[in-house]
Amino acid sequence: MATRTAAQRRTEARTAFDAYMADCPARRLLDGISDKWVSLLVNALADGPMRYSDLSRRVAGVSQKMLTQTLRNLERDGLVTRTVTPSVPVRVDYALTPLGASLLPLMLAIKTWAEEHIPEVDRAREHYDAEHLTPSGTPGTI
């Protein structure tokens, strides 16, 4: 095993969790939590535990496959707990963990910002498209 100098150890410590670095583990987390389904599910769980079917109804447009996959990823990351209650039929509830709850204010702020500013974004898109798209709707030269 190679010996590292104190300067090398300090440099490694400074970049260990620098999301701008390509190999930073925080990047994988950012990739996961920046997904639209993650944001919507975390916000949906803000008021407390919900059953799978309730989440499916609450978050319109999410496929069963995507809902399952997203919930599994959230559980794996420690943001959501999955509680199975033996009954007929089996009851499965999902809830935010304390770690997930700590993410909630950020996700709620992003959701609120998007809801409040979509008219401005739509106008900006229309303006951009009018300047940059050809009459056939394809990108022009920039």
Secondary structure, DSSP 8 states (H G I E B T S, - for coil): -----HHHHHHHHHHTT-TTSTT-HHHHHHHHHTSHHHHHHHHHGGGS-EEHHHHHHHSTT--HHHHHHHHHHHHHTTSEEEEEE-SSS-EEEEEE-HHHHHHHHHHHHHHHHHHHHHHHHHHHHHHHHHHHB-TTSSB---
